[in-house]
Amino acid sequence: MSKTLPSADTVPVEGLRERKRRETRQRIADAGWRLFLANGYEGTTLDVIAAEAGISRRTFFSYFKSKDDIILFRQDANWAGLYADLLKVSPDVRPLDAVREVMVKHVARYPTEQMAAIDKVMRSSESLLARKQTYYAEQEQALFNTLCEVWRQPERRTALRMVAIVAIGAARLTTQTWHSQTGQRKPMAKALRDAFDSLRSEL
């Protein structure tokens, strides 16, 4: 059954104030990540981020509470993009296969060197590392909710919950294993695909 698309009258229109706020928030986040990658997480101060974004320190706190919030903002945006792509998948595709393909596609956008730099930044915050388990649990729930939007049969919900659990588990384990590699690292996308292939062979 086809989904009913919202009419033009029901789609909320972003006002000028909301658009400017969104753009400013994105500009701050982009500035923060440029500086994190160039100078390291600890070597980047809020004052430097504010100056790079062309705002005052006081204005910074109107958008983010801390440097950690910039990292979480990026993570949330990446996951949101993944879920948006998953919503476009045909319900005729097996859910686990769909999740694998979308996850691998998103990870493949980043070269190995860039992924390593991002991984280093994200591991530089002790407070973020401490809440990592909670964050993965939040994404597991969000993934499950998204799967239920595509595969809508109520009787499939238990299976979809299991797909969400194993998919987030595969992503989490892949990240840990990839980080622990010595020498030349294989691309994260290949490591993730290998993890899903191993999972399928054991099911």
N, C-alpha and C positions, 0 to 999 in steps of 0.2 A: 504494500500500500504506500503510495507516495505521500511525502510530508507536505503539509500545507504551509506555504511560505507566507511570512507576514506581509501585509500590505504596506504601501508607502506611508499610509496614515498612522500605522501602529509602530513603525520603527522610530525609536527616539532620536532626535536630532541633537547633535553635540553643539552647544552654544560656544560663543567666542571665548568666554571666560574658561569654560571647561577645556577647550582645545589648547589654550595657552598654558593652562596648568599642566595638562598632559605632556605638552611639548617641553616645558621646563623640567618636569620630572625626568623625562627621557634624556634631556641634555645633561642633567646632573649625573644620572646613572652612567651615561656614555663617558663623561669626563672622568668619573671615578674609576671605571674599568681601564681606561687608557693609562691612568696613573698607576693603578695596581699592577698592570702588566709591565710597565716601564720601571717603576721604583719599588715594587713589592707592597704588600698589604701594610706591613708595619711602617714602611718608609713613606707612606702617604697619609698626610694629615687632612682633617676636615677643612682647614683653612685653604690648603692647596687645592682641594677639590672645588671648593666654592669659587676660588679665583679662576680656575680653569673653566668653570661653567659660566663665569661672568655674573655671579651673584654674591651676596653677602653671606657671612657665616650664619647670621640670624635667619636669612631666607632659606638656607639649607635645611634648618630644623622645621621649616614649614612643610617640607617634602619627605625628609628622611630623619630618623632618630639617631642613626649611627652609620658607620661604614658597613656593618653587617647587613643593614637594611638594603644597601645597594646590591650586595651579593644576592640576597633573597629576591630582590626585585628582578634581577636577571634570570634567576632560576625559575621564578614563577612565570615569567614571560616565555621562557623556553618550553616549559611544560604546557602552558596554555596553547602555544602554537602546535605542539604535538597533539593535544586533545582536539584542536580544531581540524587538523588533518584526519584524525581518526573518525570524526563525525562524517567525513565524506566517503568513507569506505562502504562498499556494498555489503549488505547483510548476508549475501550469499557466500562471502569469504569466511573461513574459520576465524573466530576471534583471536586466537593466539597467533595465527599467521599474520593477521592484520596488524596486531600490536608490534610484532617483530619487525615487519617491514617499515612501519612508521617510525619506530624507535631508531632503527638502523639508518634510515634516511636522514633523520635529524642529526644524529651523531656524525654522520659522514660529511656534514658541512664543514667540519673543523679539521684542518691538517693536524698531524700528530704533534708537531711542535707547539701549535697554538693550544691544543688540548692539554698538553703538559703544563703550559704556562697557566692556563685557567685552573687546572687541578691544584697547582701549587698555591695560587691565591686562595682558593676555597678551603685549603687545609691550613691556612695561616691564622684563622680565627678560632681560638679555643672555644669561644661561646657558641659558634656555629657547629663545631664538631660535637659539642655536648648535646645539641638538640637535633642531630642528624637522624636519629632513630624516629623521633616524633615527626620530622619532615617527611621521611619515607612513608610513614603511616598515613600522613595526610595525602600524599600523592597516590597511594594505593586506593584510598577512598575515592579520590577524584577520578582515577582511571576506571574504577568500577562504575561510578556514576555515568561516565562517558560511554562505556560499553553497553550499559542499559539503555542508552539513547539510540544506539544502533541496532542492537539485538533486543527487541522489546518484549519478547515472550516471557511472561512471569516465571514459567517453569524452568527457564534457563539461568535464573539469577544465581543459584548456588554455583553452577559451573562458571559463570562470569566472575563471581567473586574469586574463585580459585585461579582463573586466568590472571586477574589483577594481582593476586598474591605472588604467583610464580613469575610474572613479568617484571614486577618491581624487584623481586628477589634476584632475578637474573641480571637486571641493570645494576643493582647494588653490588652483587658479587663480582661482576665484570669490572666495575670501577675499582674495587679493592684490589683485584688481581692485576689489572692493568697498571695501577699505581706501584705495585710491588715488583714489577718487572725490572730486571737489570739489563744493561746493554741497550741495544736498539729495540725500541718498542714497536710492536705491530700496531697498525691503525686501530683505534678504539672501535670503529664500526665493524671491522673484521672480528675483533674479540667478542663483541656483542652478538654478532651473527653466529659465531661458533658456540657461544653459550646457549643460544636458543636451539641450535641444531642438536647439541648434546642433550638438552632438555627433552626435545621431541623423541630422540632415540631411546630415552629411558621411560617414556610414558606408555 
